[in-house]
Amino acid sequence: MANIRNLQKLSSDELATVYFATKFQKVLDMTMKELLDKLDEIIDADVYSWDSRDMAQESWGFPDSPHRSGQFKESWENEKSEIVNNIIESKIFQNISTMRQFYGGTNNDVLVHEDRENLAEYINNNSNYKLPHAQKHINNKPKEPFWDDFKAYADINLDNIFLKNCKKLGINIL
């Protein structure tokens, strides 16, 4: 009943549009946050849990190695949703500017991918890898289809996540 009273206060279609757009904007932000958290889990599983010590025999090759910077995982972000021509939009993207090279090891080697613009594609498709110490092992390296896995998850779960978040904000669509 409180929601109906609130709607009755809306004196025009324009105010109703703004009211609902604002509500759905919050729902989309919640949904995108949940999807970004899932992408984080998938990257952990597909990219960072891979144990490459057998191939590389390097200290960076085991999960949770202090030599793995985690910068790739941390570079994924989502935009705060915005309303553009009465359509609410948001996206998940990679902010490569957050990935910085750092140096370490006995020879002061670069330990972060030197081609960060294409790193996501390289990792997802297991191709053209230029990561120091891994180049010689690329043919033996398992595919890490983190983005393919994420897209499949989003395709299956997006509607349910969105509807769940609608309910959290008191919007019962079904």
Secondary structure in CASP SS format (residue, H / E / C, confidence):
PFRMAT SS
TARGET T0000
AUTHOR 0000-0000-0000
METHOD secondary structure of the structure
MODEL  1
M C 1.00
A H 1.00
N H 1.00
I H 1.00
R H 1.00
N H 1.00
L H 1.00
Q H 1.00
K C 1.00
L C 1.00
S C 1.00
S C 1.00
D H 1.00
E H 1.00
L H 1.00
A H 1.00
T H 1.00
V H 1.00
Y H 1.00
F H 1.00
A H 1.00
T H 1.00
K H 1.00
F H 1.00
Q H 1.00
K H 1.00
V H 1.00
L H 1.00
D H 1.00
M H 1.00
T H 1.00
M H 1.00
K H 1.00
E H 1.00
L H 1.00
L H 1.00
D H 1.00
K H 1.00
L H 1.00
D H 1.00
E H 1.00
I H 1.00
I H 1.00
D H 1.00
A H 1.00
D H 1.00
V H 1.00
Y H 1.00
S C 1.00
W C 1.00
D C 1.00
S C 1.00
R H 1.00
D H 1.00
M H 1.00
A H 1.00
Q C 1.00
E C 1.00
S H 1.00
W H 1.00
G H 1.00
F C 1.00
P C 1.00
D C 1.00
S C 1.00
P C 1.00
H C 1.00
R C 1.00
S C 1.00
G C 1.00
Q H 1.00
F H 1.00
K H 1.00
E H 1.00
S C 1.00
W E 1.00
E E 1.00
N E 1.00
E C 1.00
K C 1.00
S C 1.00
E E 1.00
I E 1.00
V E 1.00
N C 1.00
N C 1.00
I E 1.00
I E 1.00
E E 1.00
S C 1.00
K C 1.00
I E 1.00
F E 1.00
Q E 1.00
N C 1.00
I H 1.00
S H 1.00
T H 1.00
M C 1.00
R C 1.00
Q C 1.00
F C 1.00
Y E 1.00
G E 1.00
G C 1.00
T C 1.00
N C 1.00
N C 1.00
D E 1.00
V E 1.00
L C 1.00
V C 1.00
H C 1.00
E C 1.00
D C 1.00
R C 1.00
E C 1.00
N C 1.00
L H 1.00
A H 1.00
E H 1.00
Y H 1.00
I H 1.00
N H 1.00
N H 1.00
N C 1.00
S C 1.00
N C 1.00
Y C 1.00
K C 1.00
L C 1.00
P C 1.00
H C 1.00
A C 1.00
Q H 1.00
K H 1.00
H H 1.00
I H 1.00
N H 1.00
N H 1.00
K C 1.00
P C 1.00
K C 1.00
E C 1.00
P C 1.00
F H 1.00
W H 1.00
D H 1.00
D H 1.00
F H 1.00
K H 1.00
A H 1.00
Y H 1.00
A H 1.00
D H 1.00
I H 1.00
N H 1.00
L H 1.00
D H 1.00
N H 1.00
I H 1.00
F H 1.00
L H 1.00
K H 1.00
N H 1.00
C H 1.00
K H 1.00
K H 1.00
L C 1.00
G C 1.00
I C 1.00
N C 1.00
I C 1.00
L C 1.00
END
